[in-house]
């Protein structure tokens, strides 16, 4: 028995020592969660509608972007879409750069402040020689559970609108106030989207209008993949039909139904 006990004790000590060492190694090799998050997205839409106004004449749009966020609340991103050349002075591409900061105020309430830069690489201006459509907006939003109230303020001319539009001055100070609802319905992964917004164009009251949207969308997977979303929206406006038309006289602020499918990676 004496000869048996000694090897057993030695073996036990070895196993205990190895277990502690392995645990220490596990702790030492564990990596802390990264504070950085990067995602990409791409979507296919039957129309590119911006604040109720069609930019692709219901001929379809391919849109996508890359988003970065930090655990501190800072975020930034880039997004692009095709636009119909008759809708915006002959430009065919829109590129948006944006960033900001999100801060939780309570468990259910958060504040988001940021900027949005609209950029048109084709560099075609209003009236050929008029103002650049490139536009910079500052924005602030409050989100409470399913509800978001947001205001955007243009610190440049609003999409090239200046003296070439009737000689009334620039359009800096134009604003857009919107209220959005994103509510999960009692159907698996089905969501209700509601929106109302009001656009004002500084010095150009003919450009003021209100837009509305109601839609549903669903998160789903295909062949085990995640990040897919598809939806159907109905949108309309009370936009001035003489003001919101494209270069060929097609009204851009009318009623339309928009379908889409997109993927986030």
N, C-alpha and C positions, 0 to 999 in steps of 0.2 A: 504493500500500500504506500509506503513512504516513497518508493521509487516511482510510483504512478502519480502521486500528488504533485511532486515537483514539476514534471513536464506540463501538467494541467495548469498549474499556477503561472508558469512562464508563458504558456500559450494564451491564457486569459489576459495577462499583462500586455502581451504583444497586440492582441486584438483591440484592447481598450486604447492603447497608445495610438494604433493605426486609425481607429475611429475618430479620435480627437483631432489627429493630424488631417484626416480627410475632411472633417467638418471645417477646420480652419482654412483648408485649401478652397472649399466651396465658398466660404464667406469672402475669401480674398479674391476669387475669380468672378464673383457676381458683379455685373455692371449696373450702375444706377440708370433709371429710366431717363431717356434723352429728353431735354426740354424742347427740342426742335421737332416740328412735324411738317412734312412736305407732302402734298397731294396734287394729283393732276386730274383733269376732267375733260371729256369730249362729249358733245351732244349734237343731235340732228333734229332740226325744227322745221315745221312747215312754213314758218314765217319768223323773221326777226322783228319783234315789236318792242319798241322802247317807249315806256310811259304811254302806251296806247297807240303810238304812231308806228306805222309799218316802214321798215327800212329795206325790205327785200321784195315788196310787192307780191307777197304770198307765193313766192317762187322757191322758198326753202332757204335754209341757212345751216352752215356747219360752224359750230362754236366750240371753243375749248380754252383751257387756261391752266396755270400752275399757281398753287397757293402755298404760302409759308406761314406758320404760326409758331409763336414762342410761348412757353408756359407762363411768362410774365403778363401776357395779354397783348403783346405786339403782334401785328400781322402785316403781310404784304402779298401782292399777287399781280399777275399779268393775265389778260384775257383778250381773245380776238374773235372776230366774226366777219364774214363777208357781208357787204351791203350792196344794194342794187344801185347802179351808177346814176340812174335818174332821180334817186331819192335824196342825194346829198352832194350836189354840185359836181357829179361825175366821179366821186370817190367810190372805190370798190372794196376797201378794207377798213375796218375799225380796229384799233388796238387800244386797250384800256390798261392803265397802270394805276394801282391803288394801294393804300396802306392805312394803318390806323392802330387804335388801342382799345381793347375791351376791358372794362373793369366791373366786376360784380359789386353791386351796392347792397343787396340783401340776397337771401337764398333764391328768390324768384325774380329779382330785378337786376338788370345790368345796363350799363352805359357804354355806348360805342361812339367814338369820335374818329374821323378819318378824312381822307381826301380821295378824289377820283379824277384822273386825267384821261380825257378822250383825245385820241390822236389818230389822224388820218394820213397814212404814209404817202398816198397819191399826191398830196399837197395841192389839190384843186380847191380854189377859194370861191366864195359866194360871188356870183356875177362875173366870174373869170378873174377879176382884179380886186374884188371886195375882201371882206374880212375872212380870216382863217377859221375853218370849222373846229379847229382844235380848242377844247374847252376844259377849264379847270374848275372843279367844284370842291367845296368843303362841306362836310356833313356831320350830323350828330343824330343818334338814335337811342331811344329807350325801349327795352324789351322786357315785358312782364309775362311770364309763362308763354302763352300762345300769341301774344299781341305785341306788335312793334309800331312805334310812332317815330317817323324819321323826317328830317328836313335837310335839303341840299341847297347850297348857296353858291352861285357862279361868281367867281372872282375875276373872270375874263369875259369877253363877249360870249354870248350864248350861241354856239354853233354858227358863228360867222355873221350873226345879225348885228348890223350897225347902220351907218348912214345910207348905205346902198338900199336899205329897205324903207324908202320914203323920207329919208333925211331927218329922222327923229332922234338921232344920237346913238350912243352905244347901248348895249344890253347887259352890261355888268350889273350884278345885283339881282338877276333873275333867280327865281326860287321854285323848288318843288317840295311840297309837303305830302306825305303819304301815310296811310294806315294799313297795316297788313295783318292778316290772321292766318296762322298755320295750325290747323286743329286736327289731331288724330281721330279718325272716325272709329266707331265700334266694329270695324272690319279689319282683319289682320293687315297691317302695313298700308292701309289706305288713308290718305290725308286730304283734308279740305283746305283750299286756298282761296282767300278773299282779299280784295285790294280795292282801295279808292285813293286817288291822288289828284292834286291840283297843281298845275304848272302856271306860273306867271312869268311873262317876258317883260323885263324892265323897259319902259318907254314904248312898248308895242302891245297895247291891250288886245289887239286882234289876235295875238298869239296865245292869249290865256285860254285855258280849257281844263276840264275835269275828265279823268278816265276811270273806268271801273273794270274789274276782272273777277270772275268766279271760275274755279276749276277744281279738279281732283287729280291726285297723283298717287302712285304706288311704288313702294320699294320692293324689289324682288330680285331673285337670283336666277341665273341661267347656267345649267350644267355645273352647279356647285360654286359659281363665281358670285362675288358680292359687289355692292356698289352700283347696281343698276337701278334706274328710276325712270318711269314713264308717266306721262300725264296728258291731260286734255284741258284747255282753257278757253273760255269765251271772254272776249274783251271788247269794249266799245268806248267812245268818247263823245263829247259835245263840241269838238274842235271846229273852228271856223273852216268851212269847206273851201273858201276862197284862199285861205292862208296855207292850210296843210294839204298841198298837192305836190306831186313830183313834176319833173321837167316835161312830162308828156300829158299833164292834166289829170292824172289818176289820183283820187282822193286817198290820202295816207292815214286818215283818222277814223275810217269807217269801222263797222262791226266785222269781227272775224273770229273763227274758231281755229285754235292753234294746237297741234299735236306735237309731241316730242318724245324722244328717248335719249338718255344720257348715261354715261358711266363715269364713276369716280374711282381712281386707283390709289 
